[in-house]
Amino acid sequence: MQTEIDSQETLRPIQIMGINGIGLESDNDAMTADRVRSWLQPAADEDVWTSWLVVYRDVVILGPGNEHLGTYNLTEHDLADPANYAALMNQLLEAAR
C-alpha cells in the first residue's frame, strides 16, 4: 500500500508505520524481519495504545499536527477485500489532501 500511496499526488506525505503495544515486545523481531516499514516500540511510560484508545489491528490516521483524523480496524475490514483496501486508501489519501 505504501508504494501505491507514494505514487499519488498529495499535499502532505503519507508514512505508514507500526506502533507496538506495551507487553507485546516478544514479537518485534518477527514483525521487522525482512521488512522496511518503520516499527516503533514505546517505552512502558509512553503507552500510545492507551492514550489513543487503540484496539488491536487499528490503523490510526493522523493529521499534520498528529491530530486524530480517523481509525480503521483491519480485523473488521480485511484488506484482502478490495472494497476495504480502497476504503482505507481513500481515507489516507483524503487525510493528506
Stockholm file with secondary structure:
# STOCKHOLM 1.0

chainA/1-97         MQTEIDSQETLRPIQIMGINGIGLESDNDAMTADRVRSWLQPAADEDVWTSWLVVYRDVVILGPGNEHLGTYNLTEHDLADPANYAALMNQLLEAAR
#=GR chainA/1-97 SS CHHHHHTSCCSSCCCCEEECCTTCGGGHHHHHTTCCSEEECCCTTCCHHHHTTCCTTEEEEECTTSCEEEEEETTTSCTTSHHHHHHHHHHHHHHTC
#=GC SS_cons        CHHHHHTSCCSSCCCCEEECCTTCGGGHHHHHTTCCSEEECCCTTCCHHHHTTCCTTEEEEECTTSCEEEEEETTTSCTTSHHHHHHHHHHHHHHTC
//
